[in-house]
């Protein structure tokens, strides 16, 4: 019994699809490109609108007779609401903001880098699949929860160190009252902010480390290097630009943090470098102003826009520094 070979269909018998109009396809592509351009332009317009509002309201603030540019940038006292003579020296708010940021970065960057190196170079696939999503959950926790965590957990832990601080103070022969952690202090706010920005440092740094070509690792191992040597002396320098970018992004996030510092750092501007003291940050002052009873045309209300403009300038400077560092240390591999 033989089987007849299947006949090959002729080109005329092949099924043909619906003919597509060149004009319709071109119109569809133009609509898609136009939509993308509108989306990009919309984000630019939002940024320009924010800048315009900040510039106008800041100009209105400096038009008040009680305000001077010299005092704003050179004064060391910020007191817009109390007393008959207001003072608008920005540095107490800048000092509180930078103190919280330094504490947060001092905690988040080392811990985040160590975690990133472990996840990238040492952890197995199963461990990485569990640890990295768990760590990234921290990024989804509302910041107000971090603020209450700082008040109810971190601050009591820090207050237990007050007797030790007093003992060290006496052992050094220092006169006067030793510093003590109060119910509001910049250290607890800084640590809570550091926990909040930890996923940014860890996740982005781990991505930068894993982007380093495998050939560099294999070459270093072939030359007799240990896994630690490869991680620290080869992979880390190769991923330095990405690590710096992650760190600067985390620092920018810490500078603009609001709820944690509003709840845990303090309510009074304080020009100090004491980590046990309470201090108000720039964002904390804006929260207090906008939720208060200040008239929207008063100098107290307008001062919040000047503080916001200063905060925007600080974050913009961090962004520009980050871009310069990226251009300086960027490495490309085939």
N, C-alpha and C positions, 0 to 999 in steps of 0.2 A: 504494500500500500504506500503510495507516494503522496507527498504534500506539495501542493502547488505553491510556488514562491509568491510572497506578497508583492503586489504591484506597487511601484514607486509612484507617488502622486505627481502629476505634472504641475508646473508653476501656476497654471491657470486654475488648478483644482485646490490650491492652498487657500486656507481661510484668510481673509483680509480683515483688518480692523477698520474702525470708523475713521475716515479721513479727517485729519486735524488741520484746521486752518492756521496758516502762518500768522495771520493778523491777530487771531484770538490768542495764540500762544504768546505773541509779543506783548499784547495788552495785559495778559495775566502776569507776565514777568515784570512789566512796568509797575503794575499795582503792588506786587510783592516788594520790589525795590523801593517804591514810594512809601509803603507802610514802614519798612525798616528805617528809612531816612526820617520819617515823621517821629518814630519812637526815639531815635537818637537826638533829633532836634528838640523833642519835648523835654528830655532830661537836661539838655543844655539850657533851655528856657527856664526850667525850674531853678537851676543853679544861678542863672542871671537874676531871676526874681528875688531869690534869697539875698544875693549880694546887694541888689538895689534897695531892698527893705533895710538891711543892716546899715548900708551907707547913709541912707536918708535919716533913719532914726538916730544914728550916731551923730550926724551933723546937727540934728535938733538938740541932742544932749549937750554938745559943746557950745551951743548958742545961749545956754542959761548963764546968767551973770555969776552964779556961785561956782562955775566950773572953769577950769583952766587946763590947757593941754600940758603945761609944765607940771602941775600937780598930779594929773592923771598918770603920766608916765614916770614921774619922779617922786611922788609922795609915798609915804609909808603908813598911811592911816586911811582906812576905808570905813566911813561912817555916814551914809547918806540919809539915815532915818532918825538918828538920835541926836539930841542937842540942838541948840540954836544955830550953831555953825557947822554945816555939813563938810565932810572931807571925802575926797574922791581919789585917793591914791590906790592904784590898782595892785600894787605889789603884795599886800597881804593875801589877796585872793589868788594871785599867781603862785605865791609861795605854798599855800595850802594845796593847790592843784598839783604842783610839781612834786610835793612831798608824798602825796598819795600815789602819784604815778611812779615815782622812784621805788617806793615800797612794793607796789604791785609788780613792776618789772623785775625787781630783785628776786621776787619769789617765782614768777611765772616763767621767765626766760630760762634760768638754769634747769628748773624742773621739767619744763616743756622740751628743752633740747635733749636732756637725758632720756626722757620718755620716747622722743622721736628716734634717737639712735638705737634704743632697745627695740622698738617696733620695727625699724628698718633693717637692722643688722643681726639681731639675735633672736627675736621672737619667731616662733614657727607660724605657719599659716593659720592653724586653729587658734592659737593664742592671739594673733593679730586680729583675727575676725571677731574676737570677743572684746579685747581691750580697746581697740580704736573706736568702735561705735559707742562703747560705754563711756569713754572719755569725751566723745563729742556730744553726749547727752547734756553735759554741763553747759554747752552753748545754748541749749534750748530752755534753760531755767530762767524764769523772769528775774530781772535785776532786783525787784523789790524783795524777792525771797532771799537773795544774797544779803540785802540790807538787814533784814530781820535775823538772818543767820549771824551776821557780824555782831548785832546787838545782844543776842541771846546765847551765843556759843563762843565766839572769838573773844569778845570783851571780857566775860567772866574768866576765861582761861588766862588772858593777859593780866587781869587784876590779881591773880594768884602769884604773879611774879613781883608784885610790889614789895613784899618783905625782902626778897633777894636783892632788888634794886637798892633798898635802903641799907642793907648789909654791905654791899659793894661801895655805896656812897660813903659809909662810915669808915670802911677799910682804907679807902683812898684819902681819908682825912679831909674831906670836903665839908665846908661849912654851909649852913642853910638847910632848907627843906629839900629832901631828895625828890626827884620827879616821880609821879605816880600815874598809872593808867586810870583815867576816870571812866564814867559811863559813856562818854563820847571821846574818841581819840582817833587820830589819823592812821594809827597802825592797824587797828581792826578793819577800818574802811579800806586800807591799802591791801591787806591780806585777802579780804573778800573780793576786791577787784582783781587781784592776781589770780584767784581761783576762777573767776569769770573769764579772763582772757587766756587761761591756760590751754583750752582746746585750740585757740587760734594758733598759738606758738607750736604746739605739738603736731597738729594735723598738717599745717602748711610746711613745717620743717621736715616732717616725715615724707611728704610728697617730694620735696626738693632732694632729700637724700636718696629716695628710691629712683629718682630720675637720673642719677649718676650712672653711666654705662657700666655694665657688668665686667667689661674688659679691664677697667681700671682695678677693680677688686681682684680679678684673677691674676693680673700682672703683679700686683703687690704681694699676693699670697705665694705666687711662684718664686718671688725673690726672697722668700723666707719670712715675711712679715706675719705677725699674729693677727687674729681677728680684731683685737683692740687697736693695734697699730694701723691696720687698714681703715678702721672706722674713724680714728682720730686724725691720722696723718694723710689720708688719701681721700676718703669719701667726704669728710667734713669740710676740708678746704675747697673741694670741687663744688660743693653745694652751698658755699658761703653766701653767694648773692641771694639765693632763695631764703636762706635762714635769716639774713639781715632784713629782707623784705617782710618776712613773717613777724619778726620782732618789732619792726617799726609800725606795722599795721596793728599789732597788739597794743603798743604804747599809745598810738593815736586813739584806739578804742578806750583805753584807760583814761586818757585826758578828757574825753567827752562823756565819761560815765556820770550819771545824774542821781539815780535813786539810792544807790549804795552810800554815796557820800552825803546825800541829803539826810539820810537816816542815822548814819553812824559816825560821820567825821566831826560834826559840830555846826553851830549856828552863828558863831561870832568870828569875824575875820581876825586872823592872828598872824603876825609876821614872826614866825618862829621856825626853827629847824628841829625842835624837840618832837620825837615821834610819839611820846606819851601824851602830848597836849592835844586839845581840841582845836580845830581850825576849820574855817569855811572855805569851800572851793568856789570856783567861778560858776560851775553849774548849780551848786547848792544855793548860791546867792540868787541866781535866776529863778529857781524853783520857789524860794521864799518870797521873792518879789511878785511873781505872777499869781501866786495863790493868796497873797495878802490883800489889804484894802487900799493900796496905793492908787491914786488917780492916774488914769492912763495918759494924762498930759503933764504929770508932775515930773520933777527932776529925778525922783527915786525910781519911777517907772522907766524913764528914758535911759537911766544908767545901766539897766539890764541889757539894753541893746549895745551899748558901748562895750560891756563885758563880753557879750556874745561875739562882737566883731574882733575883740582881742583873742578870744578862744579860736575863732576861725583862722586868724592869722597864725596862731601857734600850730594848729593842725596842718595848715597849708605849708608852713615851713618844714614840718616833719615829712610831709609828702615829697617836697622838692629835694630834701636831703636824701630820702630813700631812693628817689629816681637817680640822683647823682651817684650814690653808692652802687646801685644796680649797674649803671653804665661802667663804673670803675672795676667791679669784680665779676661782671658777667662772663661766663665761659660757655662755649658752644662745642658740642661734640657731634661727630658724624655717626 
